[in-house]
Each structure stands twice: as C-alpha cells, then as structure tokens.
Amino acid sequence: MRLFFPALCVLALAMLSGCDQPSAQSGPPMAIERPHLVELHQVTQESVRLDRVRTGTLRAITRYRLFAQEEGQIAQLPWYPGDWIDQGELLMALDDSLLRSQITRSRAELNRAERDLERVRALSQRNLVSVEELQRRETELEIARAELAILTTRLSYTRMAAPFSGVVTERLSEPGNFASKNTHLLTLIDPQSVVVDLQLSEQVITHLRVGDEVEIQLDALGARQFPGKITRIYPEVDPLTRRGQIEIRPDPVPDGALPGQLARVSLSANLQQRMMIPFAALRYEQGEYVYVMNEDRKIEKREVITGLRVADRVEVLSGLESGDRIVIRGFMGLTEGREVLPVIPLAEREA
C-alpha cells in the first residue's frame, strides 16, 4: 500500500487542478427568446358607406277582390285570368228578378203610405183625427221609404263593375253557380302598381329615407338593372327577427314584371361615424375578444361587443377606444402578457 500512496496523491492533485482549468469542450449556449412578431391596426372612428344587395318580392298594391254582397245565381261572369278589363266594365251579375219584384212591391207600399198620410193630414186640419194617428202615418211613410232604399241598394250589389283598369288574376266560380254572401268570385290587379317588398335589418333600415334611389334586378328579365325609389318605410321592426319592411317602386315598371317575381335590390347608405376594425382581428372563446398591445408592448386580452358588419370590417360597440392598437396578424402562439414586436406591412413599406 505504501508503494501506491504517492501515485494516488499525484492523481488527486491533478484532478483538483483540472477543475480550475477551462474545459476544452464547452456546453451548448443558452437559447435566446425571439420577439413575437405581430401586425397591428390602430382603432379609429370611420365614416362608413353601406352597400347591400337584398332579395325581395314583387307585389301589386292595387288589388280588388270581388265578393258577392248578395246571394243568388250567377248570371254573368265573363272574364278569365289574363283578361284586360277597362274601368267601368261589368265584372259580375247575379240573377236579380226576386229583388226587382220586392222593389215593385215596396214602391206600391210607399205610394199607399203617401196617400194615407195626405188623407190623415186633411182630416187633422178639421180635427177629425188624433195627433197620434197623424204621427203613426208619418212614421209608416218613413219606414216605406227606408225599405225601398234598402232594396235599391241590394239591387245595385247584383251588378259589379271594375273600379279601375287591370288584369284578372283569379276566377273562382262559373255562371249558373249559386253564390252566397261573402263568396270570393274574382280578383283584379293593376299591373302598373307593383312594388318590391323588402326585409332589412334594423341596423340598415334606420339609415334609409323615403325617396332614396335604388337599383332593381329581376331574375326573370335577365341582368338588366332598373331604377327604383323607396316609397314606404314601415314604422315597426319585428322584435323576434329585428327586421323591418320597406316598399320600393320601380320607376317605370319594366315590361314583363309580374307580382310574385324575385327582385334583387342594390341599396347604398352613408352611416354615421363608427368604430370599425378588421374582421380578422376578432377571436372567439366564450364570446368575442381582441388582442391589444399596451404601452409596454405587451398583449392584453380585451372582450368586445360587435355590431354591424360591412365587407371585411366589423363595428365595435364597446370594449375598445380610439387609439387602441389591436393585433390583426401573428396569432400563432400569442398569449396574454407576452411581449411583441410590431412589424410594418409590406404595402406600407413600399408606399
């Protein structure tokens, strides 16, 4: 053992001295964290122009539905769907023989009541009849006149004329059929009175005015655009759909336009100043939020409430203020509190 002791001491000293010397092979360098690159958008108030294409339906606002106001056998019903009728032409006639007989009888009763009243008045002047008898005769005459007026009015209901010039769209009975009261027999429309019924969201309809000009395209007539104007804006919005209705009148009505056709309406409106951001900035996680860069170049997660969407931009109703800088690109690996480095888009650098 004593032979080996000096050698062991030399080996231990060599090892201790080696700890103080730099290693010939150094370990791998520590990784340096790269900055997270993002593209930002500064939030501002903007003037927004709204352009929309919405589909609606043509409807004739001048429409006459002929109902039988008297009952009887149909004597005349000369028109069929597609027939053009001028104002004042006969639409329908009922058999009126019974009513005419009742009118003849009523006139006879009226003549008798008039003669009776004259006789009683002559007797009343000589105090030969009572005042009550005179009043009773006068009342009978008034009743006879009223009954004749009623029968005359009922007779007029057996012949109905067209209230305006138009086209027949429905024929629901035939001559010889019995028509009871309130039976729908015929429908007449004015083809020049067509309008487009359009449903719009509450965010759009509030920025339209009666008289605003629009462009109308009817699929049935090809790609041609026809001018039109807003003629009516209904004063209520459906509380379930949040949509309101407007009427648009083609000016003039194009040839070939028919009620029920599909219409595509191009609308434009200038909205008031709104806070708009790129739609790509929105993130979703139990609601909508955006990433905002603060003054220390660190990311904050900000919940927002959005409103109207226009093309690739969306309105922010709350959650942001003018001047805020939000992230619109560079979301991969981005978390709240992380430091970021903004980059300038290529289009801005070239400008």
C-alpha positions in Angstrom: 0.0 0.0 0.0 2.8 2.4 0.7 4.1 1.8 -2.8 1.0 3.1 -4.3 0.3 6.1 -2.0 2.5 8.7 -3.7 0.9 7.8 -7.1 -2.6 8.3 -5.7 -1.7 11.6 -4.3 -0.4 12.8 -7.6 -3.6 11.7 -9.3 -5.8 13.5 -6.8 -3.9 16.7 -7.2 -4.1 16.5 -11.0 -7.9 16.1 -10.7 -8.3 19.1 -8.4 -6.1 21.3 -10.6 -8.2 20.3 -13.6 -11.3 21.8 -12.0 -9.9 25.2 -12.2 -8.9 25.0 -15.8 -11.4 25.8 -18.6 -12.9 22.8 -20.3 -11.7 22.1 -23.8 -15.2 21.4 -25.0 -17.8 24.0 -23.7 -21.5 23.0 -23.4 -24.3 24.3 -25.8 -25.2 28.1 -25.5 -28.4 29.1 -23.7 -31.4 29.7 -26.1 -32.3 33.4 -26.6 -36.1 34.0 -26.9 -37.1 35.7 -30.2 -39.6 38.6 -30.2 -43.1 37.6 -31.2 -43.9 39.5 -34.4 -47.4 40.9 -34.9 -49.1 43.2 -37.3 -51.2 45.9 -35.6 -54.2 48.1 -36.5 -55.0 51.4 -34.8 -58.6 51.8 -33.9 -60.3 55.0 -35.2 -63.8 56.3 -35.9 -64.6 55.9 -39.6 -67.2 57.1 -42.0 -68.9 54.0 -43.3 -70.7 53.6 -46.6 -73.1 50.7 -46.7 -73.7 48.8 -49.9 -76.1 45.9 -49.8 -77.9 43.6 -52.3 -81.1 42.1 -50.8 -83.8 40.0 -52.4 -87.5 40.8 -52.3 -90.8 40.0 -54.0 -92.9 42.0 -56.4 -96.4 42.7 -55.2 -99.3 44.6 -56.7 -100.6 47.1 -54.2 -103.7 47.9 -56.2 -105.7 44.7 -55.9 -109.5 44.3 -56.0 -111.1 41.1 -54.7 -114.7 40.8 -55.8 -117.0 39.3 -53.2 -120.7 38.6 -53.6 -122.6 41.1 -51.4 -125.9 39.5 -52.2 -126.8 35.8 -52.6 -128.2 34.4 -55.8 -127.4 32.6 -59.0 -124.5 34.0 -61.1 -125.9 35.3 -64.3 -122.7 36.7 -65.9 -119.0 36.2 -65.1 -117.4 36.9 -68.5 -113.7 37.3 -67.6 -110.8 34.8 -67.2 -107.3 35.1 -65.8 -105.1 37.2 -68.1 -108.0 39.3 -69.5 -107.6 43.0 -69.5 -110.6 44.9 -68.2 -111.2 48.7 -68.6 -112.5 50.7 -65.7 -116.3 50.6 -65.5 -116.8 47.3 -67.4 -119.1 44.7 -65.9 -117.3 42.1 -63.7 -120.2 40.1 -62.4 -124.0 40.0 -62.5 -126.4 38.0 -60.3 -130.0 37.0 -61.1 -132.0 40.0 -59.7 -135.5 39.0 -60.6 -136.6 38.4 -57.0 -135.2 41.7 -55.8 -136.9 43.6 -58.6 -140.2 42.1 -57.6 -139.6 43.2 -54.0 -138.8 46.7 -55.2 -142.1 46.8 -57.1 -144.0 45.8 -54.0 -142.1 48.3 -51.9 -142.9 51.1 -54.2 -146.6 50.2 -54.1 -146.5 50.3 -50.3 -144.7 53.6 -50.4 -147.5 55.1 -52.7 -150.1 53.8 -50.3 -148.4 55.3 -47.3 -148.2 58.7 -49.1 -151.9 58.7 -49.9 -152.8 57.6 -46.4 -150.7 60.4 -44.9 -152.4 63.0 -47.2 -155.8 61.8 -46.2 -155.0 61.9 -42.5 -153.5 65.4 -42.8 -156.6 66.7 -44.4 -158.7 65.2 -41.6 -156.3 66.5 -39.0 -156.9 70.1 -40.2 -160.6 69.6 -39.3 -159.7 68.0 -36.0 -161.2 64.7 -37.1 -158.2 62.5 -36.2 -155.9 62.5 -33.3 -152.3 63.7 -33.3 -151.1 60.2 -32.5 -152.8 58.9 -35.7 -151.1 61.6 -37.8 -147.7 60.7 -36.3 -148.3 57.0 -36.9 -149.0 57.6 -40.6 -145.9 59.8 -40.9 -143.8 57.0 -39.4 -145.2 54.4 -41.8 -144.2 56.6 -44.7 -140.6 57.0 -43.4 -140.4 53.2 -43.0 -141.6 52.6 -46.5 -139.1 55.0 -47.9 -136.3 53.3 -45.9 -137.3 49.8 -47.1 -137.3 50.9 -50.7 -133.8 52.5 -50.3 -132.5 49.2 -48.8 -133.9 47.1 -51.7 -132.5 49.6 -54.2 -129.0 49.3 -52.6 -129.2 45.5 -52.6 -130.1 45.6 -56.3 -127.0 47.6 -57.1 -124.9 44.8 -55.5 -126.1 42.3 -58.1 -124.0 44.0 -60.8 -120.4 44.9 -60.0 -118.2 47.0 -62.3 -114.4 47.3 -62.5 -113.2 50.1 -60.1 -110.0 50.5 -62.2 -108.4 49.2 -65.4 -106.4 46.0 -64.8 -105.9 42.3 -65.3 -107.9 39.4 -63.9 -105.7 37.1 -61.8 -108.4 34.8 -60.3 -111.7 33.4 -61.4 -113.3 31.3 -58.7 -116.8 30.4 -59.9 -118.8 29.9 -63.1 -122.2 31.3 -64.4 -125.1 29.3 -63.1 -123.5 28.6 -59.8 -125.2 29.8 -56.6 -123.2 32.5 -54.8 -123.9 33.0 -51.1 -122.9 36.3 -49.4 -119.2 37.0 -49.0 -118.2 34.4 -51.7 -114.9 35.4 -53.4 -115.6 35.3 -57.1 -112.9 37.3 -58.9 -109.6 39.1 -58.4 -108.4 42.1 -60.4 -105.0 43.9 -60.1 -103.3 46.9 -61.6 -100.0 45.6 -63.1 -98.6 49.1 -63.1 -98.9 49.3 -59.3 -96.2 46.7 -58.4 -93.7 47.4 -55.6 -90.9 45.3 -54.2 -91.4 44.2 -50.6 -88.0 44.0 -48.9 -87.0 42.9 -45.4 -83.9 44.6 -43.9 -82.1 44.5 -40.6 -82.7 47.3 -38.1 -79.1 48.5 -38.4 -79.7 49.2 -42.1 -83.3 50.4 -42.3 -82.7 53.3 -39.9 -80.3 54.9 -42.4 -82.7 54.8 -45.4 -85.2 57.5 -46.3 -88.3 57.7 -48.4 -87.2 58.8 -51.9 -83.8 57.2 -51.8 -82.9 55.8 -55.2 -82.0 52.1 -55.7 -81.3 49.7 -58.5 -83.6 46.7 -59.1 -82.7 43.5 -61.0 -85.4 41.0 -61.9 -84.1 37.5 -62.4 -86.9 36.7 -64.8 -85.8 39.6 -67.1 -82.1 39.0 -67.1 -79.2 41.0 -65.7 -80.5 44.4 -66.7 -80.8 47.0 -63.8 -84.0 49.1 -63.4 -84.2 52.3 -61.4 -86.5 52.5 -58.4 -87.3 54.6 -55.3 -88.1 53.8 -51.7 -91.8 54.8 -51.3 -92.6 53.5 -47.9 -90.7 52.5 -44.7 -92.8 50.6 -42.2 -92.6 52.1 -38.7 -92.1 48.9 -36.8 -89.4 46.3 -36.5 -90.1 42.6 -35.8 -89.0 42.0 -32.2 -88.0 38.4 -33.0 -86.0 38.9 -36.2 -85.0 42.5 -35.7 -86.0 43.2 -39.3 -88.2 45.8 -40.8 -90.0 46.2 -44.1 -89.8 48.8 -46.9 -91.5 49.2 -50.2 -89.7 50.1 -53.4 -91.5 51.2 -56.6 -89.8 50.6 -60.0 -89.9 53.8 -62.0 -91.0 53.0 -64.6 -92.4 49.5 -64.1 -90.4 47.3 -66.6 -92.3 45.3 -69.2 -92.7 41.7 -68.1 -92.7 42.5 -64.4 -95.3 40.3 -62.6 -96.4 40.1 -59.0 -94.6 37.3 -57.2 -91.3 37.6 -59.1 -87.9 37.6 -57.3 -86.2 41.0 -57.2 -82.7 41.9 -56.2 -82.3 45.4 -54.9 -79.0 47.2 -54.6 -79.0 49.7 -51.7 -76.5 52.3 -50.6 -76.5 54.4 -47.5 -74.0 56.7 -45.7 -73.7 55.7 -42.0 -72.6 58.0 -39.2 -69.1 57.7 -37.7 -68.5 54.2 -36.3 -65.6 52.4 -34.7 -64.7 49.8 -37.3 -61.9 47.1 -37.1 -60.8 44.3 -39.5 -63.0 41.2 -39.0 -59.8 39.1 -38.9 -58.9 40.7 -35.5 -61.8 39.0 -33.7 -61.1 35.9 -31.6 -63.7 33.7 -30.1 -63.7 32.0 -26.7 -67.0 32.1 -24.8 -67.6 35.4 -26.5 -65.7 37.8 -28.8 -62.3 39.4 -27.9 -59.3 41.0 -29.4 -55.6 41.3 -28.5 -54.5 44.8 -27.6 -50.8 45.9 -27.3 -50.3 48.3 -24.4 -47.6 50.9 -23.9 -45.1 48.3 -22.7 -45.6 46.3 -25.9 -47.3 43.6 -24.0 -50.5 41.9 -25.0 -53.8 42.4 -23.2 -56.9 40.3 -23.9 -59.9 42.6 -24.3 -63.6 41.5 -24.6 -65.7 43.4 -27.1 -69.3 43.7 -28.3 -69.7 43.9 -32.1 -72.4 45.3 -34.3 -72.8 45.9 -38.0 -70.5 44.1 -40.4 -69.5 45.8 -43.6 -67.5 43.7 -46.1 -64.3 42.6 -44.2 -64.8 45.1 -41.3 -67.0 45.0 -38.2 -68.3 47.6 -35.9 -67.2 47.6 -32.2 -69.9 48.9 -29.9 -67.9 48.5 -26.6 -64.6 47.3 -25.3 -62.2 49.5 -27.4 -61.3 53.2 -27.6 -59.9 55.3 -30.4 -56.2 54.9 -30.5 -56.0 51.3 -29.2 -53.7 49.1 -31.2 -55.0 45.7 -31.9 -53.4 42.6 -33.4 -54.6 41.6 -36.8 -51.9 39.1 -37.8 -49.5 36.9 -35.8 -51.8 35.0 -33.5 -49.9 31.7 -33.5 -48.6 31.2 -30.0 -49.8 34.6 -28.9 -50.8 34.7 -25.2 -51.9 37.5 -22.8 -48.9 39.2 -21.2 -46.4 38.3 -23.9 -44.1 41.0 -25.3 -44.4 41.6 -29.0 -42.6 43.4 -31.8 -44.9 45.2 -34.3 -44.0 44.9 -37.9 -44.9 47.2 -40.8 -46.9 45.6 -43.6 -45.2 45.3 -47.0 -47.7 47.5 -48.7 -47.0 50.4 -46.2 -43.2 49.9 -46.6 -43.5 50.2 -50.4 -45.6 53.3 -50.0 
